Amino acid sequence: MNDLLTPSLAAGSAEQIFVAVHVLVAFAGAYLGFLYRPALSAARAAALRTLGYVLLGLGGLGVIVGGVRFATPLPPILATIITILDVIAIAGSLYYALRVLPGAEQAAAPRGRPVRGAQAASAVRAPDGAAPTSAAAARPDASASGRRDARRAQKRRKR
C-alpha cells in the first residue's frame, strides 16, 4: 500500500501502456461522441453518444494523469483510480447494452403504419397458404396503398 501512495518519477512500461491505451480511448470517445451516427434507432444513437462522452472524459483524464506522471512525481494511486473508473465504465456499458437498451429501443420504436408490404401480404393469403376467398379481400384499397400499387391496379383494370 505504501508503494501506491509514494510519489516517484519511475515510469516503466506499465505507465507507457496506460497512456497509450487512454489515448486510444479518448479517440474512440471522440468518434462515438461527435462523428458516429447509427441509423438503427434513436435510443442506440443517444446511448452511443453518451458512451462516447464518457470515454472521451476518461481517456483525457488518463492521458493527463499519465503525462503528468512522466514529468512530476505523482503517486501511482491516481492511475489505479482511473483504471478502476475505466472498469466501472465498461461494466456499466455492458449492463446498459444488454439489459436497458433493448427495452429503450422497443419503447422508442414507431407505432404508426406497419412496414409497407408486410401487412398486405398477410391479408391477401390465408394462414394455410390458400388463395383468398373474395376478390375484395385480395385487392387492397387503392387509397390506402402507395402510388405504385394504385398504378398497377389501374393497369390491371384496363386489360
MIDOSE-1310 file (N, C-alpha, C; in nm, 2 decimals, decimal comma, always signed):
residues 159
mndl	+0,08/-0,12/+0,00/+0,00/+0,00/+0,00/+0,09/+0,13/+0,00; +0,20/+0,11/+0,06/+0,29/+0,23/+0,07/+0,34/+0,26/-0,07; +0,36/+0,16/-0,16/+0,41/+0,19/-0,29/+0,31/+0,27/-0,37; +0,18/+0,25/-0,35/+0,08/+0,32/-0,42/+0,07/+0,47/-0,38
ltps	+0,11/+0,50/-0,26/+0,09/+0,64/-0,21/+0,22/+0,72/-0,22; +0,33/+0,65/-0,25/+0,46/+0,72/-0,25/+0,49/+0,78/-0,39; +0,50/+0,91/-0,40/+0,53/+0,97/-0,53/+0,67/+0,93/-0,58; +0,67/+0,90/-0,71/+0,80/+0,87/-0,77/+0,81/+0,91/-0,92
laag	+0,92/+0,92/-0,98/+0,94/+0,95/-1,12/+0,96/+0,83/-1,20; +0,97/+0,72/-1,14/+1,00/+0,59/-1,21/+0,88/+0,55/-1,29; +0,88/+0,57/-1,42/+0,77/+0,54/-1,50/+0,82/+0,43/-1,60; +0,76/+0,31/-1,59/+0,80/+0,20/-1,67/+0,71/+0,17/-1,78
saeq	+0,71/+0,05/-1,83/+0,63/+0,01/-1,94/+0,48/+0,01/-1,91; +0,45/-0,01/-1,78/+0,30/-0,01/-1,74/+0,25/+0,13/-1,76; +0,32/+0,23/-1,72/+0,27/+0,37/-1,74/+0,26/+0,41/-1,89; +0,36/+0,36/-1,97/+0,35/+0,39/-2,11/+0,23/+0,32/-2,17
ifva	+0,20/+0,20/-2,14/+0,08/+0,13/-2,19/-0,04/+0,20/-2,14; -0,04/+0,25/-2,02/-0,16/+0,32/-1,96/-0,19/+0,44/-2,04; -0,09/+0,52/-2,08/-0,11/+0,64/-2,15/-0,15/+0,61/-2,30; -0,09/+0,51/-2,36/-0,12/+0,47/-2,50/-0,27/+0,42/-2,50
vhvl	-0,31/+0,34/-2,41/-0,45/+0,29/-2,41/-0,55/+0,41/-2,39; -0,51/+0,50/-2,30/-0,60/+0,61/-2,28/-0,61/+0,71/-2,40; -0,50/+0,72/-2,48/-0,51/+0,80/-2,60/-0,61/+0,73/-2,69; -0,60/+0,60/-2,71/-0,69/+0,53/-2,79/-0,84/+0,54/-2,74
vafa	-0,86/+0,54/-2,61/-0,99/+0,55/-2,55/-1,04/+0,69/-2,58; -0,96/+0,79/-2,57/-1,00/+0,93/-2,60/-1,04/+0,95/-2,74; -0,97/+0,89/-2,84/-1,00/+0,89/-2,98/-1,13/+0,82/-3,01; -1,15/+0,70/-2,94/-1,27/+0,63/-2,96/-1,39/+0,71/-2,91
gayl	-1,37/+0,77/-2,79/-1,48/+0,85/-2,73/-1,51/+0,97/-2,82; -1,41/+1,04/-2,88/-1,44/+1,15/-2,97/-1,52/+1,10/-3,09; -1,48/+0,99/-3,14/-1,55/+0,93/-3,26/-1,70/+0,90/-3,23; -1,72/+0,83/-3,12/-1,86/+0,79/-3,08/-1,94/+0,92/-3,04
gfly	-1,88/+1,01/-2,97/-1,95/+1,13/-2,92/-1,99/+1,23/-3,03; -1,90/+1,25/-3,13/-1,92/+1,35/-3,22/-1,94/+1,31/-3,37; -1,88/+1,20/-3,41/-1,89/+1,17/-3,55/-1,98/+1,05/-3,59; -1,99/+0,95/-3,51/-2,07/+0,83/-3,54/-2,22/+0,85/-3,52
rpal	-2,30/+0,82/-3,62/-2,44/+0,83/-3,61/-2,50/+0,71/-3,66; -2,54/+0,61/-3,57/-2,61/+0,49/-3,62/-2,75/+0,52/-3,68; -2,78/+0,45/-3,78/-2,91/+0,47/-3,85/-3,02/+0,38/-3,79; -2,98/+0,30/-3,69/-3,08/+0,20/-3,65/-3,19/+0,25/-3,56
saar	-3,15/+0,32/-3,46/-3,25/+0,37/-3,37/-3,20/+0,50/-3,29; -3,29/+0,58/-3,25/-3,26/+0,70/-3,17/-3,21/+0,66/-3,03; -3,26/+0,56/-2,97/-3,21/+0,51/-2,84/-3,07/+0,47/-2,85; -3,03/+0,39/-2,95/-2,89/+0,35/-2,96/-2,80/+0,47/-2,99
aaal	-2,85/+0,56/-3,07/-2,76/+0,68/-3,10/-2,74/+0,76/-2,98; -2,84/+0,78/-2,89/-2,82/+0,85/-2,77/-2,73/+0,78/-2,67; -2,74/+0,65/-2,67/-2,66/+0,57/-2,58/-2,51/+0,57/-2,62; -2,49/+0,56/-2,75/-2,35/+0,56/-2,80/-2,29/+0,70/-2,79
rtlg	-2,37/+0,80/-2,81/-2,32/+0,94/-2,79/-2,28/+0,96/-2,64; -2,36/+0,91/-2,55/-2,33/+0,93/-2,41/-2,20/+0,85/-2,37; -2,19/+0,72/-2,43/-2,07/+0,64/-2,41/-1,95/+0,71/-2,46; -1,96/+0,78/-2,58/-1,85/+0,85/-2,63/-1,81/+0,96/-2,55
yvll	-1,90/+1,03/-2,49/-1,86/+1,14/-2,39/-1,79/+1,09/-2,27; -1,83/+0,97/-2,22/-1,77/+0,91/-2,10/-1,63/+0,87/-2,14; -1,62/+0,80/-2,25/-1,49/+0,75/-2,30/-1,39/+0,87/-2,32; -1,44/+0,97/-2,38/-1,36/+1,09/-2,41/-1,31/+1,15/-2,27
glgg	-1,40/+1,16/-2,18/-1,36/+1,21/-2,05/-1,25/+1,13/-1,98; -1,28/+0,99/-1,97/-1,19/+0,90/-1,91/-1,05/+0,90/-1,98; -1,06/+0,89/-2,11/-0,94/+0,89/-2,19/-0,85/+1,02/-2,17; -0,92/+1,13/-2,17/-0,85/+1,26/-2,15/-0,79/+1,26/-2,01
lgvi	-0,86/+1,22/-1,91/-0,81/+1,22/-1,77/-0,69/+1,13/-1,76; -0,70/+1,01/-1,83/-0,59/+0,92/-1,82/-0,47/+0,97/-1,89; -0,48/+1,04/-2,00/-0,37/+1,10/-2,07/-0,31/+1,21/-1,99; -0,39/+1,29/-1,93/-0,34/+1,40/-1,84/-0,26/+1,34/-1,72
vggv	-0,32/+1,25/-1,65/-0,25/+1,19/-1,53/-0,13/+1,12/-1,58; -0,13/+1,04/-1,68/-0,02/+0,97/-1,73/+0,10/+1,06/-1,78; +0,06/+1,17/-1,85/+0,16/+1,26/-1,89/+0,22/+1,34/-1,78; +0,14/+1,38/-1,68/+0,20/+1,45/-1,56/+0,28/+1,35/-1,48
rfat	+0,25/+1,23/-1,48/+0,32/+1,13/-1,40/+0,46/+1,11/-1,46; +0,48/+1,13/-1,59/+0,61/+1,12/-1,66/+0,70/+1,24/-1,62; +0,64/+1,35/-1,59/+0,71/+1,48/-1,57/+0,74/+1,51/-1,42; +0,64/+1,48/-1,34/+0,65/+1,52/-1,20/+0,62/+1,40/-1,11
plpp	+0,67/+1,39/-0,99/+0,64/+1,28/-0,91/+0,50/+1,28/-0,86; +0,42/+1,18/-0,90/+0,28/+1,16/-0,86/+0,27/+1,02/-0,80; +0,18/+1,01/-0,70/+0,16/+0,87/-0,65/+0,08/+0,78/-0,76; +0,12/+0,66/-0,77/+0,06/+0,57/-0,86/-0,09/+0,54/-0,83
ilat	-0,14/+0,58/-0,72/-0,28/+0,55/-0,68/-0,37/+0,63/-0,78; -0,33/+0,74/-0,84/-0,41/+0,81/-0,93/-0,44/+0,73/-1,06; -0,34/+0,66/-1,11/-0,36/+0,57/-1,23/-0,44/+0,45/-1,19; -0,43/+0,41/-1,07/-0,52/+0,29/-1,02/-0,66/+0,34/-1,01
iiti	-0,69/+0,46/-0,96/-0,82/+0,51/-0,95/-0,88/+0,52/-1,09; -0,81/+0,58/-1,19/-0,86/+0,59/-1,32/-0,89/+0,46/-1,39; -0,80/+0,36/-1,36/-0,82/+0,23/-1,41/-0,95/+0,16/-1,35; -0,97/+0,19/-1,23/-1,10/+0,14/-1,17/-1,22/+0,21/-1,23
ldvi	-1,21/+0,34/-1,26/-1,32/+0,41/-1,32/-1,34/+0,35/-1,46; -1,23/+0,31/-1,53/-1,24/+0,25/-1,66/-1,32/+0,12/-1,66; -1,29/+0,04/-1,56/-1,36/-0,09/-1,54/-1,51/-0,07/-1,51; -1,53/+0,03/-1,42/-1,67/+0,06/-1,39/-1,75/+0,11/-1,52
aiag	-1,68/+0,19/-1,60/-1,75/+0,24/-1,72/-1,77/+0,12/-1,82; -1,68/+0,03/-1,83/-1,70/-0,09/-1,91/-1,82/-0,18/-1,86; -1,82/-0,20/-1,73/-1,93/-0,28/-1,67/-2,06/-0,21/-1,69; -2,07/-0,08/-1,67/-2,19/-0,01/-1,69/-2,24/-0,01/-1,83
slyy	-2,15/+0,00/-1,93/-2,18/+0,00/-2,07/-2,24/-0,14/-2,11; -2,17/-0,24/-2,06/-2,23/-0,38/-2,09/-2,36/-0,40/-2,03; -2,38/-0,36/-1,90/-2,51/-0,37/-1,84/-2,62/-0,29/-1,92; -2,59/-0,17/-1,96/-2,68/-0,09/-2,03/-2,72/-0,15/-2,17
alrv	-2,61/-0,20/-2,24/-2,63/-0,26/-2,37/-2,71/-0,39/-2,37; -2,70/-0,47/-2,26/-2,76/-0,60/-2,25/-2,90/-0,59/-2,18; -2,92/-0,50/-2,09/-3,04/-0,50/-2,01/-3,13/-0,38/-2,04; -3,08/-0,26/-2,06/-3,16/-0,14/-2,07/-3,19/-0,11/-2,21
lpga	-3,09/-0,11/-2,30/-3,11/-0,07/-2,44/-3,21/-0,14/-2,51; -3,23/-0,27/-2,50/-3,34/-0,34/-2,58/-3,47/-0,29/-2,54; -3,50/-0,26/-2,42/-3,63/-0,21/-2,38/-3,65/-0,06/-2,42; -3,54/+0,01/-2,42/-3,55/+0,15/-2,47/-3,57/+0,16/-2,62
eqaa	-3,51/+0,07/-2,69/-3,53/+0,06/-2,84/-3,67/+0,02/-2,87; -3,73/-0,07/-2,79/-3,86/-0,12/-2,82/-3,96/-0,01/-2,78; -3,94/+0,06/-2,68/-4,03/+0,17/-2,64/-4,02/+0,29/-2,74; -3,91/+0,31/-2,80/-3,89/+0,42/-2,89/-3,93/+0,38/-3,04
aprg	-3,96/+0,26/-3,06/-4,00/+0,21/-3,20/-4,13/+0,28/-3,24; -4,13/+0,32/-3,37/-4,25/+0,39/-3,42/-4,37/+0,30/-3,42; -4,49/+0,35/-3,38/-4,61/+0,27/-3,36/-4,71/+0,31/-3,47; -4,67/+0,38/-3,57/-4,76/+0,43/-3,68/-4,80/+0,32/-3,77
rpvr	-4,78/+0,34/-3,90/-4,82/+0,25/-4,00/-4,72/+0,13/-4,00; -4,77/+0,01/-4,03/-4,68/-0,10/-4,04/-4,59/-0,09/-4,16; -4,49/-0,17/-4,16/-4,39/-0,17/-4,27/-4,47/-0,20/-4,40; -4,44/-0,13/-4,50/-4,52/-0,14/-4,63/-4,49/-0,28/-4,69
gaqa	-4,60/-0,34/-4,72/-4,60/-0,47/-4,79/-4,61/-0,59/-4,69; -4,57/-0,57/-4,56/-4,58/-0,68/-4,47/-4,73/-0,70/-4,43; -4,81/-0,60/-4,41/-4,95/-0,62/-4,38/-5,03/-0,67/-4,49; -5,00/-0,62/-4,61/-5,08/-0,65/-4,73/-5,06/-0,80/-4,76
asav	-4,94/-0,85/-4,75/-4,92/-0,99/-4,78/-4,99/-1,09/-4,69; -5,00/-1,05/-4,56/-5,07/-1,14/-4,46/-5,22/-1,13/-4,49; -5,27/-1,01/-4,54/-5,41/-1,00/-4,56/-5,46/-1,07/-4,68; -5,37/-1,08/-4,78/-5,40/-1,15/-4,91/-5,41/-1,30/-4,90
rapd	-5,31/-1,36/-4,83/-5,30/-1,50/-4,82/-5,37/-1,55/-4,69; -5,43/-1,67/-4,70/-5,49/-1,73/-4,59/-5,38/-1,80/-4,51; -5,41/-1,83/-4,38/-5,30/-1,89/-4,30/-5,24/-2,02/-4,36; -5,33/-2,10/-4,43/-5,28/-2,22/-4,48/-5,21/-2,21/-4,62
gaap	-5,20/-2,08/-4,67/-5,13/-2,06/-4,80/-5,23/-2,06/-4,91; -5,36/-2,08/-4,89/-5,46/-2,09/-5,00/-5,49/-1,95/-5,05; -5,55/-1,94/-5,16/-5,58/-1,81/-5,22/-5,70/-1,75/-5,14; -5,72/-1,62/-5,14/-5,83/-1,56/-5,07/-5,96/-1,59/-5,13
tsaa	-6,06/-1,58/-5,05/-6,20/-1,63/-5,10/-6,27/-1,52/-5,18; -6,25/-1,39/-5,14/-6,32/-1,29/-5,22/-6,22/-1,20/-5,29; -6,27/-1,14/-5,40/-6,18/-1,05/-5,47/-6,15/-0,92/-5,40; -6,25/-0,88/-5,32/-6,22/-0,75/-5,24/-6,11/-0,77/-5,14
aarp	-6,11/-0,89/-5,08/-6,00/-0,92/-4,98/-5,86/-0,93/-5,05; -5,86/-0,97/-5,17/-5,73/-0,99/-5,24/-5,68/-0,86/-5,29; -5,76/-0,76/-5,32/-5,72/-0,63/-5,37/-5,73/-0,52/-5,26; -5,62/-0,47/-5,21/-5,63/-0,37/-5,11/-5,69/-0,24/-5,17
dasa	-5,74/-0,15/-5,09/-5,80/-0,02/-5,13/-5,68/+0,06/-5,19; -5,71/+0,12/-5,31/-5,60/+0,20/-5,38/-5,57/+0,32/-5,30; -5,66/+0,38/-5,22/-5,63/+0,50/-5,15/-5,54/+0,47/-5,03; -5,55/+0,34/-4,98/-5,47/+0,31/-4,86/-5,32/+0,26/-4,90
sgrr	-5,31/+0,22/-5,02/-5,17/+0,18/-5,06/-5,10/+0,29/-5,13; -4,98/+0,26/-5,17/-4,89/+0,36/-5,23/-4,93/+0,39/-5,37; -4,86/+0,49/-5,43/-4,88/+0,53/-5,57/-4,85/+0,42/-5,67; -4,75/+0,35/-5,64/-4,71/+0,24/-5,74/-4,82/+0,13/-5,74
darr	-4,87/+0,10/-5,62/-4,98/+0,00/-5,62/-5,10/+0,05/-5,69; -5,13/+0,17/-5,68/-5,25/+0,23/-5,74/-5,24/+0,22/-5,89; -5,12/+0,25/-5,94/-5,09/+0,25/-6,09/-5,10/+0,10/-6,14; -5,05/+0,01/-6,06/-5,06/-0,13/-6,10/-5,21/-0,17/-6,11
aqkr	-5,29/-0,13/-6,01/-5,43/-0,17/-6,01/-5,50/-0,11/-6,13; -5,47/+0,01/-6,16/-5,53/+0,08/-6,28/-5,49/+0,01/-6,41; -5,37/-0,03/-6,42/-5,33/-0,11/-6,54/-5,40/-0,24/-6,55; -5,42/-0,31/-6,44/-5,49/-0,43/-6,44/-5,64/-0,41/-6,48
rkr	-5,70/-0,31/-6,44/-5,84/-0,28/-6,48/-5,85/-0,25/-6,63; -5,75/-0,19/-6,69/-5,75/-0,16/-6,83/-5,74/-0,28/-6,92; -5,68/-0,39/-6,88/-5,66/-0,51/-6,96/-5,79/-0,57/-6,99
